[in-house]
Every structure is written in C-alpha cells, then in structure tokens.
Amino acid sequence: MATEDDVRRTALALPGVVERRSWGQPAWFAATLLARIWEEGVLTVKTEERDALAATDPDTFFWTLHHERSPQLLLVRLDRIDDDELGELLAESHRLAGGRQA
C-alpha cells in the first residue's frame, strides 16, 4: 500500500522534481505537472497506458469526466498499489512531464 509520503519520497528522488501546491493539494512538477494528490488517497499521474490500466483494474485505476479531455491523466487509488508500481507510474509520468534524465 502506497501513501502520500511514499509519493513525495519517490517523486522528489526523480531528477529536477519540485513540490508545490496545485489546486490546494500537494503536487510534483518536472518541466510540467507529473503528479498531484486529487483527493485523500487518490493520485493523478500521466501515462500512455490509461485505457489498458483502467480496463485491467478499474478498482485501482480510473478517471472522472473532468479528466476525460486529457487522455494521459489517470487517477490511482494509493491503497491498492505497492511501492514498485508507484515508482513505475511516477517514472513514466516524469518522462511524459518533460523531466530531465539523471
């Protein structure tokens, strides 16, 4: 089970990532937004696999009508993923957000 603290630790370990608030929630930025707490226990990330992830495990991966117009945005229930999966999601989101490589 991942937590907001796990997100913070993992995101800030990526090159060039900074934390600041976005819409009143903790968010992590590379060149652009790479992740943000959507609501307690739910993280927004960027992915090229949104449809596949949501189809495979809709209890963990989903999006709302608000996110429909942004096909790379995915919501993730943190209590349903482990640290390894969190790391993979954040690494991909970092790449899509234009993060520089180490």
Secondary structure as a PSIPRED ss2 file (coil, helix, strand):
# PSIPRED VFORMAT (PSIPRED V4.0)

   1 M C   1.000  0.000  0.000
   2 A C   1.000  0.000  0.000
   3 T C   1.000  0.000  0.000
   4 E H   0.000  1.000  0.000
   5 D H   0.000  1.000  0.000
   6 D H   0.000  1.000  0.000
   7 V H   0.000  1.000  0.000
   8 R H   0.000  1.000  0.000
   9 R H   0.000  1.000  0.000
  10 T H   0.000  1.000  0.000
  11 A H   0.000  1.000  0.000
  12 L H   0.000  1.000  0.000
  13 A C   1.000  0.000  0.000
  14 L C   1.000  0.000  0.000
  15 P C   1.000  0.000  0.000
  16 G C   1.000  0.000  0.000
  17 V C   1.000  0.000  0.000
  18 V E   0.000  0.000  1.000
  19 E E   0.000  0.000  1.000
  20 R E   0.000  0.000  1.000
  21 R E   0.000  0.000  1.000
  22 S E   0.000  0.000  1.000
  23 W C   1.000  0.000  0.000
  24 G C   1.000  0.000  0.000
  25 Q E   0.000  0.000  1.000
  26 P E   0.000  0.000  1.000
  27 A E   0.000  0.000  1.000
  28 W E   0.000  0.000  1.000
  29 F E   0.000  0.000  1.000
  30 A C   1.000  0.000  0.000
  31 A C   1.000  0.000  0.000
  32 T C   1.000  0.000  0.000
  33 L E   0.000  0.000  1.000
  34 L E   0.000  0.000  1.000
  35 A E   0.000  0.000  1.000
  36 R E   0.000  0.000  1.000
  37 I E   0.000  0.000  1.000
  38 W E   0.000  0.000  1.000
  39 E E   0.000  0.000  1.000
  40 E C   1.000  0.000  0.000
  41 G C   1.000  0.000  0.000
  42 V E   0.000  0.000  1.000
  43 L E   0.000  0.000  1.000
  44 T E   0.000  0.000  1.000
  45 V E   0.000  0.000  1.000
  46 K E   0.000  0.000  1.000
  47 T C   1.000  0.000  0.000
  48 E C   1.000  0.000  0.000
  49 E C   1.000  0.000  0.000
  50 R H   0.000  1.000  0.000
  51 D H   0.000  1.000  0.000
  52 A H   0.000  1.000  0.000
  53 L H   0.000  1.000  0.000
  54 A H   0.000  1.000  0.000
  55 A H   0.000  1.000  0.000
  56 T H   0.000  1.000  0.000
  57 D C   1.000  0.000  0.000
  58 P C   1.000  0.000  0.000
  59 D C   1.000  0.000  0.000
  60 T C   1.000  0.000  0.000
  61 F E   0.000  0.000  1.000
  62 F E   0.000  0.000  1.000
  63 W C   1.000  0.000  0.000
  64 T C   1.000  0.000  0.000
  65 L H   0.000  1.000  0.000
  66 H H   0.000  1.000  0.000
  67 H H   0.000  1.000  0.000
  68 E C   1.000  0.000  0.000
  69 R C   1.000  0.000  0.000
  70 S C   1.000  0.000  0.000
  71 P C   1.000  0.000  0.000
  72 Q C   1.000  0.000  0.000
  73 L E   0.000  0.000  1.000
  74 L E   0.000  0.000  1.000
  75 L E   0.000  0.000  1.000
  76 V E   0.000  0.000  1.000
  77 R E   0.000  0.000  1.000
  78 L H   0.000  1.000  0.000
  79 D H   0.000  1.000  0.000
  80 R H   0.000  1.000  0.000
  81 I C   1.000  0.000  0.000
  82 D C   1.000  0.000  0.000
  83 D H   0.000  1.000  0.000
  84 D H   0.000  1.000  0.000
  85 E H   0.000  1.000  0.000
  86 L H   0.000  1.000  0.000
  87 G H   0.000  1.000  0.000
  88 E H   0.000  1.000  0.000
  89 L H   0.000  1.000  0.000
  90 L H   0.000  1.000  0.000
  91 A H   0.000  1.000  0.000
  92 E H   0.000  1.000  0.000
  93 S H   0.000  1.000  0.000
  94 H H   0.000  1.000  0.000
  95 R H   0.000  1.000  0.000
  96 L H   0.000  1.000  0.000
  97 A C   1.000  0.000  0.000
  98 G C   1.000  0.000  0.000
  99 G C   1.000  0.000  0.000
 100 R C   1.000  0.000  0.000
 101 Q C   1.000  0.000  0.000
 102 A C   1.000  0.000  0.000
